[in-house]
Amino acid sequence: MKKQKLVDIMTDIYVAESMASHADLSIRDSVHAVYLKQVSERHDMSIDEIGNMMKKLAGMPDSLYLIQGIVIDSLSAKQRRVQEK
C-alpha cells in the first residue's frame, strides 16, 4: 500500500478514535464502531482489512513510527489552521 494511502487511513482512524473517546462510557464502543465503519467505507476497505493493515504495520516499527509522525504532523497543522480562523 502506498505511504499516502496509509497516512490518510491512519489520520481518519486517529480522528475517529479521538471523537469516540469523548462519548459517554456507556456508548463509547458503539460510537467507535460507527466511526470505524465510516473510515472503512471512505477508504473502500473492510474493517478486517484495516485491522490487518494495522497489525502488519505494528510488525514494522520503523514504518509505523514514520507514518505516525506524518499523521501527527498533519493533524497538528490542521489544528493550527482551525485555531487561526
SERO-4910 file (N, C-alpha, C, O; in steps of 0.05 Angstrom, whole numbers):
BEGIN
 pado doro    nc1    nc2    nc3   cac1   cac2   cac3    cc1    cc2    cc3    oc1    oc2    oc3
  Met    A     17    -23      0      0      0      0     18     25      0     39     25     13
  Lys    A     10     45    -14     25     69    -16     25     84     10      6     83     26
  Lys    A     47     98     15     50    113     41     28    133     45     18    135     67
  Gln    A     21    148     25      0    169     28    -27    156     35    -42    167     51
  Lys    A    -33    133     24    -58    119     30    -58    111     60    -78    114     73
  Leu    A    -35    101     69    -33     93     98    -37    118    115    -50    117    136
  Val    A    -24    140    107    -27    165    123    -56    174    124    -66    181    145
  Asp    A    -70    173    101    -98    181    100   -115    163    118   -132    174    133
  Ile    A   -111    137    117   -127    119    133   -122    123    162   -140    125    178
  Met    A    -96    125    169    -89    128    198    -99    155    208   -106    157    232
  Thr    A    -98    175    192   -108    201    200   -138    199    207   -147    209    228
  Asp    A   -153    186    190   -181    183    195   -186    165    220   -204    171    236
  Ile    A   -170    145    224   -172    128    248   -167    144    273   -182    142    293
  Tyr    A   -146    161    273   -139    177    296   -162    196    303   -169    200    326
  Val    A   -173    209    282   -195    227    286   -219    212    298   -233    222    316
  Ala    A   -225    189    286   -248    173    296   -244    165    325   -263    166    341
  Glu    A   -220    156    331   -215    148    359   -217    172    378   -227    169    400
  Ser    A   -208    194    369   -210    218    386   -239    226    391   -247    232    413
  Met    A   -255    225    370   -283    232    372   -297    212    390   -314    220    407
  Ala    A   -291    186    387   -304    166    403   -296    168    432   -312    161    450
  Ser    A   -272    177    437   -262    178    465   -278    199    481   -277    198    506
  His    A   -291    217    468   -307    238    482   -336    230    486   -351    244    499
  Ala    A   -343    206    476   -370    196    480   -373    186    509   -354    178    522
  Asp    A   -398    185    518   -404    174    544   -394    145    545   -396    130    525
  Leu    A   -384    136    568   -373    109    570   -393     87    562   -385     67    552
  Ser    A   -418     92    567   -438     71    562   -442     66    532   -452     45    524
  Ile    A   -434     85    515   -437     82    486   -411     84    471   -411     83    446
  Arg    A   -389     87    485   -363     92    471   -356     71    451   -348     77    428
  Asp    A   -359     45    458   -353     24    439   -370     25    414   -361     20    392
  Ser    A   -396     31    418   -414     33    395   -407     56    377   -407     54    352
  Val    A   -400     79    389   -393    103    374   -367     97    358   -364    104    335
  His    A   -348     84    371   -322     77    358   -328     59    334   -316     62    313
  Ala    A   -346     39    337   -352     21    315   -364     36    292   -358     30    269
  Val    A   -382     55    297   -395     71    276   -374     87    261   -373     87    236
  Tyr    A   -356    100    276   -335    116    263   -316     98    246   -308    106    224
  Leu    A   -309     75    257   -291     57    242   -304     47    217   -291     44    196
  Lys    A   -330     42    219   -345     34    194   -344     56    173   -341     51    150
  Gln    A   -347     81    182   -345    104    163   -318    106    151   -315    111    127
  Val    A   -297    101    167   -270    101    156   -266     79    135   -255     84    114
  Ser    A   -276     56    141   -274     33    122   -288     39     96   -279     33     74
  Glu    A   -312     51     98   -327     58     74   -313     80     58   -312     79     34
  Arg    A   -303     99     72   -289    122     59   -265    112     42   -259    122     21
  His    A   -251     92     53   -227     83     40   -231     56     25   -212     44     16
  Asp    A   -257     48     22   -264     25      7   -248      0     16   -237    -15      0
  Met    A   -248     -3     43   -234    -26     55   -253    -37     77   -269    -23     89
  Ser    A   -251    -63     82   -266    -75    103   -252    -68    130   -229    -61    131
  Ile    A   -268    -70    151   -256    -66    178   -234    -86    183   -214    -79    196
  Asp    A   -238   -111    174   -217   -131    177   -192   -124    162   -170   -128    172
  Glu    A   -195   -113    138   -171   -104    122   -156    -82    137   -132    -82    137
  Ile    A   -171    -64    148   -158    -42    163   -143    -54    188   -120    -46    193
  Gly    A   -156    -72    202   -144    -85    224   -119   -100    216    -98    -99    230
  Asn    A   -120   -115    194    -96   -129    184    -74   -110    176    -50   -116    181
  Met    A    -81    -88    164    -61    -68    157    -47    -57    182    -23    -54    182
  Met    A    -63    -52    203    -51    -41    227    -34    -62    241    -13    -55    252
  Lys    A    -42    -87    240    -25   -109    252      1   -112    236     22   -115    248
  Lys    A     -1   -110    210     23   -112    193     42    -88    200     66    -92    202
  Leu    A     31    -64    202     47    -41    209     60    -44    237     83    -35    241
  Ala    A     45    -55    255     56    -59    282     81    -77    282     98    -75    299
  Gly    A     82    -95    262    106   -112    259    129    -98    245    151   -110    243
  Met    A    125    -74    236    146    -59    223    148    -32    237    139    -11    227
  Pro    A    161    -32    261    161     -7    277    172     18    264    162     40    268
  Asp    A    193     14    247    204     38    234    184     51    215    181     75    215
  Ser    A    170     34    200    149     45    182    126     57    198    115     78    191
  Leu    A    118     43    219     96     52    236    102     80    247     86     98    246
  Tyr    A    126     83    259    134    109    271    135    131    250    128    154    255
  Leu    A    145    124    226    146    144    205    118    153    197    113    177    195
  Ile    A    100    134    193     72    141    186     59    156    208     45    176    203
  Gln    A     62    147    233     50    161    256     60    190    258     45    208    264
  Gly    A     86    194    253     97    221    253     84    239    233     78    262    238
  Ile    A     80    229    209     68    244    187     39    251    195     30    273    191
  Val    A     25    231    206     -3    235    214     -5    256    235    -22    274    233
  Ile    A     11    254    256     11    274    278     17    301    268      5    321    275
  Asp    A     37    304    250     44    330    239     21    341    223     15    365    225
  Ser    A      8    324    208    -15    333    191    -38    342    209    -50    363    204
  Leu    A    -44    327    230    -66    335    248    -59    360    263    -76    377    267
  Ser    A    -34    363    271    -25    388    285    -28    412    267    -37    433    275
  Ala    A    -20    409    241    -23    431    222    -52    439    218    -59    463    217
  Lys    A    -69    419    216    -98    424    213   -109    439    237   -125    457    235
  Gln    A   -101    430    261   -110    443    285   -101    472    286   -117    489    295
  Arg    A    -76    477    279    -67    505    279    -83    522    259    -90    545    266
  Arg    A    -89    511    236   -105    527    216   -133    533    227   -143    555    223
  Val    A   -145    514    241   -171    519    252   -170    540    274   -187    557    276
  Gln    A   -149    539    290   -147    558    312   -141    586    303   -148    605    316
  Glu    A   -128    588    279   -122    615    268   -147    628    257   -147    653    253
  Lys    A   -167    613    251   -192    625    238   -209    639    259   -230    649    252
***
